[in-house]
Amino acid sequence: MPRKIFPIGLLFLLFATDRLIKIWVVQSFPEGRGITIFDPWLHFTRVNNTGAAFGLWKNSAFFLVVFSLVSFLSIFFYLLKSNQLKHGIAWAMIAGGALGNLYDRIFHGYVIDYVDLRVWPVFNLADAGICVGVFWIIMNFAFTQRAGNKSHAPHSR
């Protein structure tokens, strides 16, 4: 049971933290404005993003809502059934991020982005959770495949 509780708790912790930061950003800054956190690298700049990552699929709200909803629900029900903690954490980060951005799309019509590195498109904690979760799954798959290939390699003489 704890193997199921931790990933689901992480999912909702990521969602809640992202929501709290977005509420603060919306109440504090008009779009395009923000503050410097750590000059010159880190700024909080409010951007209302009607697209997906890197501004792709601008004004495709219906598609993005459906995709996010299906992704979240699929992962959430997987987490309810799975006992894999390692994979569960990665999938929880993806689902928590999807839920955070889904909330924005439904209630605002756009995603509120705020992390501004000035050399990368502005993003948010939900986006970071999705990226870290995907990276974790890819790395786990790559190293599992690599280890599996070594164990099945023919013995040299």
C-alpha angles and dihedrals in degrees: 000000000000088000087063098040097054098055092043090048090049090050092055093040090056091047093048094046091049090049093050092050091047092050090052092047093049092048093045107041140035115226113291093020131098146123139278113250101176114004125253100002111042128045135159107226121169113232123174102214116198091181137055131260114343090005094291119155095020114196093012093123098147094051092045093048092050093045092048093046094049091045094049095046093046093051094042093054090044089054091050090057101035127090094188106115097184094052091035092062092052093046090046090056091051092047093045090052092046090051092049093052092040090056090053094048093050098043102031106022090236140049118260109229122186115157105101118184091169091227096062134044113277112265141168140230091268090057091048091051091052093048095047091047093050091046090050092052093047093048092046091050093047094049093042090052091046093050090045092052092051093051092051096044116119115255114253119227 
